[in-house]
Amino acid sequence: MADKKPGIDQTLIRDLANILNETDLTEIEVEQDDLRIRVSRAGTPQYVSAPVPVAAPVQFASAASASAVTDAGKASKNAVTSPMVGTAYLSPAPGSRAFIEVGAMVKEGQTILIIEAMKTMNQIPAPRAGKVTEILVQDGAPVEYGEALIVIE
């Protein structure tokens, strides 16, 4: 006679769902012997308007390597470069006002755009205070590590 497998423990699933709610996680998975249970939330947002904690601090390239080539082909030592590969967003949510505009004055540490990488929204701060003279990326455009994003004079 074949062994009868026990039913899935509904209490365990409810407990895992409660952990998701309590910790604001989007997914949790447990595995024990030959049983594996994964619980996830449906529909993760593409944009966030509140600050998002980043796993590691964003590090900018040194001044020597931060020089980038603008559309006109001239080197710009004032270019802010991408610290990661991802998708650049110029506003916190679709249809909302952009973080910055050409001609705007920014403060050091002010969020200038968001880069989505591995489904995580990373706020990119201005490395220095100054005036935004160029925005070199379009909203929703893919960016590469080291790519010039914005010029702050």
TIBA-662070 format. One record per residue (C-alpha): residue number from 1; residue in three letters; x, y, z. Coordinates in nm, 2 decimals, padded with zeros to 4 digits, m for minus. Each point is the difference from the previous one (the first is absolute). Last residue first. Example, Ala and Ser with C-alpha at 12.3 -4.5 7.8 and 13.67 -1.06 7.14 Angstrom:
// residues 2
PT | 2 | SER | 01.37 | m00.11 | 00.71
PT | 1 | ALA | m00.14 | m00.34 | 00.07
//
This chain:
// residues 153
PT | 153 | GLU | 02.78 | 07.26 | m01.22
PT | 152 | ILE | m00.21 | m00.32 | 00.03
PT | 151 | VAL | m00.01 | m00.22 | m00.31
PT | 150 | ILE | m00.25 | m00.29 | 00.01
PT | 149 | LEU | 00.01 | m00.36 | m00.10
PT | 148 | ALA | 00.35 | m00.08 | m00.13
PT | 147 | GLU | 00.04 | m00.38 | m00.03
PT | 146 | GLY | 00.24 | m00.16 | 00.26
PT | 145 | TYR | m00.21 | m00.32 | 00.04
PT | 144 | GLU | m00.25 | m00.02 | m00.29
PT | 143 | VAL | m00.34 | 00.17 | m00.03
PT | 142 | PRO | m00.34 | m00.12 | m00.14
PT | 141 | ALA | m00.24 | 00.28 | m00.08
PT | 140 | GLY | m00.33 | 00.04 | 00.19
PT | 139 | ASP | 00.02 | 00.38 | 00.02
PT | 138 | GLN | 00.26 | 00.12 | m00.25
PT | 137 | VAL | 00.37 | 00.03 | 00.08
PT | 136 | LEU | 00.25 | 00.29 | m00.05
PT | 135 | ILE | m00.15 | 00.27 | 00.22
PT | 134 | GLU | 00.21 | 00.31 | m00.05
PT | 133 | THR | 00.08 | 00.32 | 00.19
PT | 132 | VAL | m00.12 | m00.09 | 00.35
PT | 131 | LYS | 00.13 | 00.27 | 00.23
PT | 130 | GLY | 00.21 | m00.08 | 00.30
PT | 129 | ALA | 00.04 | m00.20 | 00.32
PT | 128 | ARG | 00.20 | m00.32 | 00.00
PT | 127 | PRO | m00.04 | m00.38 | m00.03
PT | 126 | ALA | m00.37 | 00.04 | m00.08
PT | 125 | PRO | m00.18 | m00.30 | 00.13
PT | 124 | ILE | m00.11 | m00.31 | m00.19
PT | 123 | GLN | m00.30 | m00.17 | 00.15
PT | 122 | ASN | 00.01 | m00.37 | m00.07
PT | 121 | MET | m00.33 | m00.17 | m00.08
PT | 120 | THR | 00.05 | m00.38 | 00.02
PT | 119 | LYS | m00.14 | m00.24 | m00.25
PT | 118 | MET | 00.35 | m00.12 | m00.09
PT | 117 | ALA | 00.11 | 00.35 | m00.08
PT | 116 | GLU | m00.23 | 00.30 | m00.02
PT | 115 | ILE | 00.19 | 00.32 | m00.01
PT | 114 | ILE | m00.17 | 00.31 | 00.15
PT | 113 | LEU | 00.08 | 00.36 | m00.07
PT | 112 | ILE | 00.14 | 00.32 | 00.15
PT | 111 | THR | m00.05 | m00.07 | 00.37
PT | 110 | GLN | 00.16 | 00.28 | 00.20
PT | 109 | GLY | 00.32 | m00.11 | 00.17
PT | 108 | GLU | 00.19 | 00.32 | m00.09
PT | 107 | LYS | m00.25 | 00.27 | m00.08
PT | 106 | VAL | m00.15 | 00.06 | m00.34
PT | 105 | MET | m00.06 | 00.32 | m00.20
PT | 104 | ALA | m00.23 | m00.04 | m00.30
PT | 103 | GLY | 00.10 | 00.12 | m00.34
PT | 102 | VAL | m00.08 | m00.33 | m00.18
PT | 101 | GLU | m00.27 | m00.17 | 00.21
PT | 100 | ILE | 00.01 | m00.22 | 00.31
PT | 99 | PHE | m00.20 | m00.26 | 00.20
PT | 98 | ALA | m00.26 | m00.01 | m00.28
PT | 97 | ARG | m00.36 | 00.08 | 00.07
PT | 96 | SER | m00.24 | m00.29 | 00.02
PT | 95 | GLY | m00.16 | m00.17 | m00.30
PT | 94 | PRO | 00.15 | m00.34 | 00.08
PT | 93 | ALA | 00.16 | 00.00 | 00.35
PT | 92 | PRO | 00.32 | 00.13 | 00.17
PT | 91 | SER | 00.11 | 00.19 | m00.31
PT | 90 | LEU | 00.31 | m00.02 | m00.22
PT | 89 | TYR | 00.01 | m00.38 | m00.03
PT | 88 | ALA | 00.31 | m00.18 | m00.12
PT | 87 | THR | 00.00 | m00.37 | m00.07
PT | 86 | GLY | 00.29 | m00.21 | 00.12
PT | 85 | VAL | 00.38 | m00.05 | 00.00
PT | 84 | MET | 00.17 | 00.16 | 00.30
PT | 83 | PRO | 00.17 | 00.31 | 00.14
PT | 82 | SER | m00.12 | 00.21 | m00.29
PT | 81 | THR | 00.22 | 00.30 | m00.06
PT | 80 | VAL | m00.05 | 00.36 | 00.11
PT | 79 | ALA | 00.17 | 00.22 | m00.26
PT | 78 | ASN | 00.21 | 00.30 | 00.13
PT | 77 | LYS | 00.32 | m00.12 | m00.16
PT | 76 | SER | m00.16 | 00.05 | m00.34
PT | 75 | ALA | 00.19 | m00.12 | m00.30
PT | 74 | LYS | m00.12 | 00.15 | m00.33
PT | 73 | GLY | m00.18 | m00.22 | m00.26
PT | 72 | ALA | m00.31 | 00.23 | m00.03
PT | 71 | ASP | m00.21 | m00.28 | 00.14
PT | 70 | THR | 00.21 | 00.00 | 00.32
PT | 69 | VAL | 00.31 | m00.20 | 00.06
PT | 68 | ALA | 00.07 | m00.10 | 00.36
PT | 67 | SER | 00.24 | 00.11 | 00.27
PT | 66 | ALA | m00.08 | m00.20 | 00.31
PT | 65 | SER | 00.32 | m00.21 | m00.04
PT | 64 | ALA | 00.23 | 00.27 | 00.13
PT | 63 | ALA | m00.25 | 00.14 | 00.25
PT | 62 | SER | m00.03 | m00.34 | 00.16
PT | 61 | ALA | m00.31 | m00.21 | m00.09
PT | 60 | PHE | m00.30 | 00.03 | 00.22
PT | 59 | GLN | m00.09 | m00.24 | 00.27
PT | 58 | VAL | m00.36 | m00.08 | 00.09
PT | 57 | PRO | m00.02 | m00.14 | 00.35
PT | 56 | ALA | m00.09 | m00.37 | 00.02
PT | 55 | ALA | m00.33 | m00.18 | 00.04
PT | 54 | VAL | m00.19 | 00.32 | m00.09
PT | 53 | PRO | m00.29 | 00.12 | 00.22
PT | 52 | VAL | m00.28 | 00.15 | m00.21
PT | 51 | PRO | m00.11 | 00.35 | 00.07
PT | 50 | ALA | m00.38 | 00.05 | m00.06
PT | 49 | SER | m00.14 | 00.06 | m00.35
PT | 48 | VAL | 00.05 | m00.34 | m00.14
PT | 47 | TYR | m00.02 | m00.11 | m00.36
PT | 46 | GLN | m00.05 | m00.33 | m00.18
PT | 45 | PRO | m00.24 | m00.14 | 00.27
PT | 44 | THR | 00.00 | m00.37 | 00.07
PT | 43 | GLY | m00.32 | m00.18 | m00.11
PT | 42 | ALA | m00.08 | m00.32 | 00.19
PT | 41 | ARG | 00.16 | m00.06 | 00.34
PT | 40 | SER | 00.20 | m00.32 | 00.04
PT | 39 | VAL | m00.01 | m00.33 | 00.19
PT | 38 | ARG | 00.23 | m00.28 | m00.09
PT | 37 | ILE | m00.03 | m00.35 | 00.16
PT | 36 | ARG | 00.25 | m00.29 | m00.05
PT | 35 | LEU | m00.06 | m00.34 | 00.15
PT | 34 | ASP | 00.26 | m00.28 | m00.08
PT | 33 | ASP | 00.20 | 00.05 | 00.33
PT | 32 | GLN | m00.08 | 00.35 | 00.11
PT | 31 | GLU | m00.01 | 00.30 | m00.23
PT | 30 | VAL | m00.12 | 00.35 | 00.07
PT | 29 | GLU | m00.07 | 00.28 | m00.24
PT | 28 | ILE | m00.09 | 00.37 | 00.06
PT | 27 | GLU | m00.10 | 00.27 | m00.24
PT | 26 | THR | m00.09 | 00.37 | 00.00
PT | 25 | LEU | 00.13 | 00.08 | 00.34
PT | 24 | ASP | m00.17 | 00.28 | 00.20
PT | 23 | THR | 00.11 | m00.16 | 00.33
PT | 22 | GLU | m00.33 | m00.05 | 00.17
PT | 21 | ASN | m00.20 | m00.07 | m00.31
PT | 20 | LEU | 00.25 | m00.25 | m00.14
PT | 19 | ILE | 00.02 | m00.17 | 00.34
PT | 18 | ASN | m00.38 | m00.02 | 00.01
PT | 17 | ALA | 00.01 | m00.18 | m00.34
PT | 16 | LEU | 00.26 | m00.25 | 00.14
PT | 15 | ASP | m00.23 | m00.07 | 00.30
PT | 14 | ARG | m00.30 | m00.05 | m00.22
PT | 13 | ILE | 00.20 | m00.25 | m00.22
PT | 12 | LEU | 00.12 | m00.18 | 00.32
PT | 11 | THR | m00.36 | m00.02 | 00.13
PT | 10 | GLN | m00.12 | m00.15 | m00.33
PT | 9 | ASP | 00.24 | m00.29 | 00.04
PT | 8 | ILE | 00.00 | m00.17 | m00.34
PT | 7 | GLY | m00.17 | m00.34 | 00.01
PT | 6 | PRO | 00.20 | m00.31 | 00.11
PT | 5 | LYS | 00.12 | m00.24 | m00.27
PT | 4 | LYS | m00.16 | m00.34 | 00.01
PT | 3 | ASP | 00.26 | m00.28 | m00.04
PT | 2 | ALA | m00.09 | m00.24 | m00.28
PT | 1 | MET | m00.13 | m00.35 | 00.09
//
